[in-house]
Amino acid sequence: MNANNFSSNTIRQTFLDFFRNKQHKIVSSVPIVVKDDPTLMFINAGMNPFKDYFLGNAKPVAPRIADSQKCLRVSGKHNDLEEVGVDTYHHTLFEMLGNWSFGDYFKAEAISWAWELLTEVFKMDPDRLYVTVFEGDDKEGLERDTESAQYWKQFVPENRILNGNKKDNFWEMGDTGPCGPCSEIHVDIRSEAERARVNGADLVNADHPHVIEIWNLVFMQFNRKADGSLENLPQTHVDTGMGFERLCMVLQEKDSSYDTDVFQPIIQIIAKISGIQYGDDERTDIAMRVIADHLRAVSFAIADGQLPSNNGAGYVIRRILRRAVRYAYSVLNIDRPVLAELLPTLVTQMGDFFPELVKQQKLISQVITEEELAFIRTLELGLQRLEEHLGENLDVLPGKIAFELYDTFGFPLDLTALILRERGKSVDEKGFAEEMQKQKDRSRAAGKLSVDDWIVKREGQGVFVGYDQLQVVESTICRYRKVEEKKKSFYQIVLDKTPFYPEGGGQIGDCGWLIDARGEKVRVWNTRKESGLILHFVNTLPFGEVVIAQVDEDARKRTTANHSATHLLHHALREILGTHVEQKGSFVGPEYLRFDFSHFSKVQPDELSKIEARVNALIDEQIPLGEFRNISMEEATAKGALALFGEKYGEVVRAIQFGDSVELCGGTHLNNTAYIGMFVITGESSVAAGIRRIEAISGAAVRSLFHQQREEIQTIKTITGNQKSPSEAVEMLKSELAETKEKLTVFEKEKNKAQVVEMETQLREVNGMQVLIQKTELDSQVIKDLAFSWKQKYPNLFLVLGTSLEGKAVLSIAVGDNLVAKGMHAGNLVREWSKHIRGGGGGQPFFATAGGKFPEGLDTVLKLAKEMVG
């Protein structure tokens, strides 16, 4: 087969078909947004979805698996966000092709099949391939991986079997966990002339753009403990990862992965929109690569449930999106939202294999467009901020200010430097780097977590029995470990069976108690699931290994009522607003519930009333719970079950039914809707473009609200003296207040008029100017009116007024027409003097204002003004 016949979709399918024929089960990519692993925000490696299998905390769905897993990397080796797009082969979002063995085959098969696929199926030239094996490490007591080397000798001459060090050829999941030697396959795609000049073996792992790693075969043999020691795993595993985009680059005979059909259709649309040819200039080429790459990352993240926000994973997505926008804005001169115009091309390319892109296309388009509009406005504000600093006559912009422009307004350092260069100025890059490092240090300190090794008492991962019981009389501690976070230490305990629900599906984790052999209660303050284990968070360890595990019944009951209410709310929303409504996130706790859903306009008050009434009607119908445990996805789909946004489902699921409402759900629920009691919507708001949020309460919280409101009404009655109709009394008070405000306004106007008359008598002739420099209590609008009225009367006016109000300072300067003609400029003066009030401002030559947060500085400004006029 000719290399150019390998389209990206063909390459992906060929890989999967090859391993299907090797008896591998083909599984779908899981969402890149990680919801059940506190150590990860996003899937950043192909092995992440199978972590529980490697740890032995879950049973694999098959001993052999193959997939193409979407991954997102924005930090770490070669993947810093600010570097992506600058070179030609690193990406934020990428696909990782992988084949996996869980205690089945090992090195011989993995090596043989990798060689067969690359050379016989994909027709790569064997003479261009190099392999590496782990050279061993004396400090670790690890020998060279001669076993892999021997298998490679069947296919590769010894001079192309290279030793690799621990950094390159010993793969570890993290600081602890399964690990082992790996064998990398590298390909040399240089020209024949270049290959003749320099031996490819010398360029392996040397960051050469055309001698690159194409596939990594990881052989998991060991478990790394918290103390750094290694122990043998009970079973060996194979974990391979081949970069899909790099493979396309090689098979399509391109020098860059951005030149393949993975990226070129998007890049060509960008070129058409910008009117700039791709390939003409490196600077604009980088911009187009960044936009194409980041469009993929942001679109898949939103499709998988992560909306841009100001914290956590949402902040990462916002940063990626804003980086794309700033390149479009500052390099390609595109000053309008553009990413949504590229989205249909991406959906056409990848929608068949990743149907979530098709399903969520409208939502993705609306979210990114709103984010782009907001950030373009922010960029314009940043330019204004930069102009203010440039007005301070600085030759070198301080690094702290450059970092503020980067962190607050999204200005990259190179954009700031470019603007300054055009004006003959520079930026303190060292100071910028120091500020950036401080932020990274703060971020690391905030997330620092120290976790000890598990102390294993007996085997067991924790069986959840909390659907049926809230107490287990004899629960045995299987393992525990100590955790230290921000100078606070606590323990995580795994029980053989537990009634505690671990946080998931929007529902918070249960709290309660472990009652030990001495009858002492140890508080469980949270429950979470991690790597297949149900973890109980406690501050102290119970005495003995057998405990009574007891859930806080009241908190569980109220949480469960709210969870069942969210299902009824979802159903009511789809009935009243339309079936376009889909759940996009939720929070379910004992005090309230929060429900995010797709809808493209504000929910009107009459609609909210109908929704609330419909939920209460479903409660009144006393609908019994229909629960279907451990059914197949096919069975659940046949029942009409709704799958929730961005959730990862296995082959066996649980469905919850209340009448016509059927959803896939792992949370806890009431046996009958009647037990919810009553439902009240407390708020409706926007989360993002096309996403609305409803907050509500149910049951006991509604009763508390009723009692609170009844007391408030009684208080109003007492204050107003109107025991019959507090609303009439409030209306009467509103009328009286309006009359009082009107009188005050008239009074203020008269008072201001008198002050203005008094101030005009204080004008003094100084060096041919009519001068007034003083503090005043007049508001900004009165001062502005005064300045413009005096402009007609006093062509040599020099007016400087300072106002202090509620801890803030306002500076106003007016300059007469004659003085303006002589070069005096109110705007320049206010920019210069505003630094004394720790603020900023600007304006026209005649009139300018500034605000600041240091009123004490007004005295300095007035002194400078007096010195200026003599």
SULJO-V215747 format. One record per residue. RES is the residue in one letter. PSI is psi in degrees with one decimal (999 if undefined). Layout:
BEGIN
RES;PSI
RES;PSI
END
This chain:
BEGIN
M;131.9
N;138.0
A;-38.4
N;-10.5
N;-6.7
F;93.1
S;162.7
S;-41.6
N;-35.6
T;-40.5
I;-46.8
R;-46.5
Q;-36.4
T;-42.6
F;-49.5
L;-41.0
D;-38.3
F;-47.9
F;-21.8
R;-39.0
N;-14.8
K;24.5
Q;31.8
H;142.7
K;127.3
I;121.8
V;155.0
S;156.8
S;137.2
V;162.1
P;143.6
I;-15.7
V;120.5
V;127.9
K;-13.6
D;24.3
D;105.1
P;-12.5
T;-8.2
L;142.0
M;-42.5
F;155.1
I;116.9
N;4.5
A;152.9
G;-23.7
M;-15.6
N;-44.4
P;-17.4
F;12.8
K;-43.2
D;-34.3
Y;-43.7
F;-34.9
L;-11.3
G;15.9
N;-4.1
A;154.5
K;129.0
P;148.6
V;-17.9
A;153.1
P;-21.8
R;130.1
I;147.8
A;150.6
D;172.6
S;106.3
Q;126.5
K;138.0
C;156.4
L;121.9
R;126.9
V;11.7
S;168.4
G;-171.7
K;122.6
H;11.5
N;24.9
D;136.5
L;-37.6
E;-8.4
E;-21.8
V;131.9
G;-24.2
V;-43.6
D;-168.6
T;9.2
Y;3.3
H;149.3
H;159.4
T;-61.7
L;134.3
F;162.1
E;139.0
M;112.6
L;133.2
G;150.0
N;144.0
W;140.8
S;128.2
F;88.7
G;16.0
D;-103.5
Y;169.3
F;-135.3
K;-43.9
A;-50.6
E;-43.0
A;-43.7
I;-45.0
S;-45.4
W;-37.1
A;-44.6
W;-40.7
E;-46.0
L;-46.3
L;-43.7
T;-33.4
E;-36.4
V;-51.2
F;-5.6
K;34.5
M;147.6
D;115.2
P;-29.6
D;-12.0
R;2.9
L;137.6
Y;149.2
V;151.9
T;149.5
V;156.0
F;127.2
E;-7.8
G;168.1
D;114.2
D;-38.6
K;-35.5
E;-9.7
G;29.5
L;132.7
E;166.7
R;145.4
D;72.7
T;-25.8
E;-48.3
S;-41.3
A;-40.2
Q;-41.8
Y;-38.0
W;-28.7
K;-19.4
Q;-24.6
F;-26.7
V;134.7
P;150.5
E;-29.7
N;-8.1
R;11.5
I;106.2
L;147.3
N;139.7
G;147.9
N;-178.7
K;-36.1
K;-42.6
D;-27.1
N;25.2
F;109.6
W;134.6
E;140.3
M;-34.7
G;-155.8
D;-28.2
T;165.4
G;-176.6
P;143.9
C;174.9
G;174.0
P;154.2
C;158.2
S;116.0
E;146.0
I;124.0
H;148.7
V;139.9
D;108.2
I;19.9
R;166.7
S;162.0
E;-37.3
A;-42.8
E;-40.1
R;-33.6
A;-32.3
R;-42.4
V;129.6
N;128.9
G;-31.2
A;-31.4
D;-12.4
L;-3.1
V;131.8
N;31.1
A;17.5
D;30.9
H;131.5
P;-15.1
H;6.4
V;94.5
I;152.6
E;131.1
I;-29.5
W;138.9
N;121.5
L;110.9
V;131.3
F;100.1
M;114.0
Q;-22.0
F;165.5
N;123.4
R;123.3
K;167.1
A;-28.2
D;3.8
G;-10.7
S;161.2
L;141.3
E;151.4
N;139.7
L;149.2
P;-28.8
Q;146.3
T;150.6
H;158.6
V;133.4
D;107.2
T;151.2
G;124.6
M;123.2
G;116.0
F;-45.1
E;-38.6
R;-39.3
L;-41.9
C;-41.0
M;-44.2
V;-48.2
L;-27.3
Q;5.6
E;51.9
K;155.7
D;-15.0
S;143.3
S;-22.6
Y;-12.1
D;-0.3
T;174.0
D;-0.1
V;-38.3
F;-30.1
Q;-39.8
P;-38.0
I;-44.2
I;-38.1
Q;-32.8
I;-41.0
I;-43.9
A;-41.2
K;-43.6
I;-41.9
S;-18.9
G;19.6
I;130.6
Q;131.0
Y;132.1
G;-9.7
D;-32.9
D;132.3
E;-37.8
R;-46.5
T;-29.5
D;-44.9
I;-44.0
A;-43.7
M;-38.2
R;-43.5
V;-47.8
I;-44.7
A;-44.9
D;-49.2
H;-29.5
L;-44.8
R;-47.2
A;-48.3
V;-42.1
S;-44.6
F;-37.0
A;-45.4
I;-41.8
A;-30.5
D;7.1
G;3.3
Q;109.0
L;150.3
P;141.4
S;-171.1
N;6.8
N;161.3
G;-141.5
A;-33.5
G;-34.0
Y;-37.3
V;-44.7
I;-39.5
R;-40.6
R;-43.2
I;-46.4
L;-43.8
R;-31.0
R;-39.9
A;-43.8
V;-43.1
R;-30.8
Y;-41.0
A;-41.8
Y;-48.2
S;-23.3
V;-43.0
L;-1.7
N;34.5
I;109.3
D;28.2
R;163.2
P;133.0
V;-22.6
L;-37.3
A;-27.8
E;-22.3
L;-19.5
L;-44.5
P;-34.8
T;-43.2
L;-43.7
V;-41.3
T;-41.0
Q;-45.6
M;-4.5
G;-31.0
D;-39.4
F;-30.3
F;81.3
P;-17.7
E;-29.2
L;-41.1
V;-46.5
K;-36.8
Q;15.3
Q;-44.4
K;-43.0
L;-47.0
I;-45.8
S;-45.4
Q;-40.6
V;-47.8
I;-33.4
T;-45.4
E;-39.9
E;-40.8
E;-46.3
L;-44.9
A;-39.3
F;-33.2
I;-39.6
R;-39.1
T;-41.0
L;-40.5
E;-37.3
L;-38.7
G;-38.9
L;-39.9
Q;-42.5
R;-42.9
L;-40.6
E;-38.7
E;-44.0
H;-35.3
L;-27.0
G;-8.3
E;8.6
N;41.7
L;132.4
D;-31.5
V;119.0
L;124.7
P;145.8
G;-32.6
K;-40.1
I;-41.0
A;-37.7
F;-37.0
E;-42.2
L;-36.7
Y;-48.5
D;-38.6
T;-40.3
F;-0.9
G;15.0
F;117.8
P;155.2
L;-38.4
D;-31.8
L;-45.2
T;-44.9
A;-38.7
L;-46.3
I;-41.6
L;-40.9
R;-39.3
E;-18.8
R;13.8
G;24.4
K;176.7
S;176.8
V;146.2
D;89.4
E;-33.3
K;-43.8
G;-37.8
F;-46.7
A;-37.5
E;-42.5
E;-39.3
M;-41.7
Q;-39.8
K;-42.5
Q;-42.5
K;-39.6
D;-41.3
R;-41.7
S;-42.9
R;-41.4
A;-38.5
A;-32.5
G;11.8
K;128.1
L;128.1
S;121.1
V;125.0
D;167.3
D;153.0
W;136.2
I;105.6
V;120.6
K;-34.0
R;164.8
E;152.6
G;138.6
Q;-8.0
G;105.9
V;126.9
F;122.6
V;14.4
G;-6.4
Y;-30.5
D;-18.6
Q;149.2
L;2.4
Q;135.2
V;117.8
V;-38.7
E;96.3
S;131.9
T;134.7
I;117.8
C;-40.5
R;160.8
Y;161.6
R;156.7
K;140.4
V;137.1
E;129.0
E;120.8
K;50.8
K;12.3
K;135.4
S;146.2
F;-179.9
Y;151.4
Q;129.3
I;137.8
V;126.9
L;155.9
D;-33.9
K;143.0
T;142.4
P;-4.7
F;122.9
Y;125.5
P;140.6
E;132.6
G;151.6
G;25.9
G;-20.5
Q;133.4
I;161.3
G;150.2
D;153.3
C;170.5
G;-141.8
W;150.9
L;118.3
I;116.4
D;-174.6
A;-22.4
R;2.1
G;6.0
E;141.6
K;123.8
V;122.0
R;127.6
V;111.6
W;-4.3
N;158.1
T;127.2
R;164.2
K;132.9
E;125.5
S;42.2
G;-4.1
L;141.1
I;115.4
L;128.6
H;123.4
F;121.4
V;154.8
N;-25.8
T;156.1
L;139.9
P;158.8
F;127.2
G;175.9
E;-18.4
V;127.5
V;162.7
I;120.9
A;116.5
Q;118.6
V;144.5
D;103.9
E;-41.3
D;-45.8
A;-41.9
R;-44.2
K;-43.6
R;-36.3
T;-44.0
T;-40.1
A;-43.5
N;-34.5
H;-44.8
S;-35.6
A;-33.5
T;-35.1
H;-42.4
L;-38.4
L;-45.4
H;-45.3
H;-44.0
A;-39.6
L;-42.9
R;-33.3
E;-45.2
I;-39.5
L;-28.2
G;160.1
T;-1.0
H;-17.2
V;126.6
E;143.6
Q;133.8
K;8.8
G;157.9
S;161.2
F;129.7
V;113.1
G;-176.7
P;-26.6
E;-36.8
Y;173.9
L;151.8
R;134.1
F;117.7
D;138.8
F;158.0
S;124.5
H;139.6
F;20.0
S;165.0
K;137.3
V;119.8
Q;155.6
P;-41.1
D;-33.3
E;-41.0
L;-39.4
S;-42.0
K;-41.0
I;-47.6
E;-43.1
A;-38.7
R;-41.1
V;-44.0
N;-32.1
A;-40.3
L;-34.6
I;-45.0
D;-23.9
E;-11.6
Q;55.4
I;125.2
P;152.8
L;132.4
G;115.6
E;129.5
F;99.8
R;147.1
N;46.8
I;161.3
S;159.6
M;-34.6
E;-42.6
E;-43.2
A;-42.7
T;-39.1
A;-29.5
K;-3.5
G;19.6
A;136.3
L;128.8
A;140.4
L;152.1
F;121.2
G;8.5
E;151.6
K;124.3
Y;144.6
G;-169.3
E;-24.5
V;130.2
V;175.8
R;132.9
A;142.3
I;131.1
Q;130.7
F;96.3
G;-121.0
D;-6.5
S;117.3
V;122.7
E;148.8
L;129.1
C;138.1
G;2.6
G;179.0
T;147.7
H;157.6
L;156.3
N;-15.1
N;140.4
T;-24.2
A;-31.3
Y;-10.5
I;-33.4
G;-80.7
M;154.5
F;131.6
V;127.8
I;127.1
T;-11.7
G;151.9
E;133.3
S;175.0
S;139.2
V;-43.4
A;179.0
A;123.3
G;6.1
I;122.5
R;161.0
R;132.9
I;132.3
E;141.8
A;168.0
I;163.4
S;168.4
G;-123.0
A;-33.8
A;-33.4
V;-41.5
R;-41.4
S;-41.7
L;-41.9
F;-46.9
H;-40.5
Q;-46.0
Q;-35.6
R;-40.2
E;-39.0
E;-39.9
I;-41.0
Q;-37.7
T;-42.6
I;-42.4
K;-42.1
T;-45.1
I;-43.8
T;-15.1
G;9.7
N;98.8
Q;-15.2
K;-48.6
S;89.7
P;-29.9
S;-39.4
E;-40.5
A;-40.3
V;-41.4
E;-40.9
M;-42.5
L;-39.5
K;-41.1
S;-43.2
E;-38.5
L;-41.3
A;-41.9
E;-43.0
T;-43.3
K;-39.6
E;-43.6
K;-41.3
L;-38.8
T;-44.5
V;-43.3
F;-44.1
E;-40.2
K;-44.0
E;-40.5
K;-45.1
N;-40.0
K;-42.4
A;-39.9
Q;-40.4
V;-42.4
V;-44.4
E;-41.8
M;-35.4
E;-30.9
T;-17.1
Q;-3.3
L;134.6
R;143.8
E;118.1
V;115.9
N;43.6
G;7.0
M;149.6
Q;110.7
V;135.7
L;117.0
I;111.7
Q;171.1
K;154.2
T;162.5
E;1.7
L;146.1
D;169.6
S;-39.5
Q;-40.4
V;-41.3
I;-42.7
K;-44.6
D;-42.0
L;-46.7
A;-44.2
F;-30.4
S;-38.2
W;-23.8
K;-37.8
Q;-31.7
K;-31.6
Y;90.4
P;-16.5
N;32.5
L;137.1
F;103.2
L;123.8
V;115.2
L;136.2
G;134.1
T;133.3
S;123.4
L;121.1
E;45.0
G;7.2
K;155.4
A;143.0
V;129.6
L;128.7
S;133.6
I;131.7
A;138.3
V;128.0
G;162.1
D;-39.6
N;-40.0
L;-35.7
V;-41.5
A;-27.2
K;1.5
G;-3.6
M;139.3
H;113.0
A;-39.8
G;-43.6
N;-40.9
L;-44.7
V;-34.3
R;-38.1
E;-46.8
W;-19.2
S;-19.1
K;-23.2
H;-20.3
I;12.5
R;51.5
G;-155.8
G;164.7
G;-164.5
G;-173.7
G;-160.0
Q;171.0
P;-35.2
F;-43.2
F;134.9
A;152.9
T;159.6
A;148.7
G;150.7
G;171.3
K;19.4
F;80.3
P;-28.5
E;-23.4
G;-11.0
L;-35.3
D;-41.0
T;-42.5
V;-46.2
L;-36.3
K;-42.6
L;-39.3
A;-42.5
K;-39.1
E;-34.9
M;-39.8
V;-7.1
G;999
END
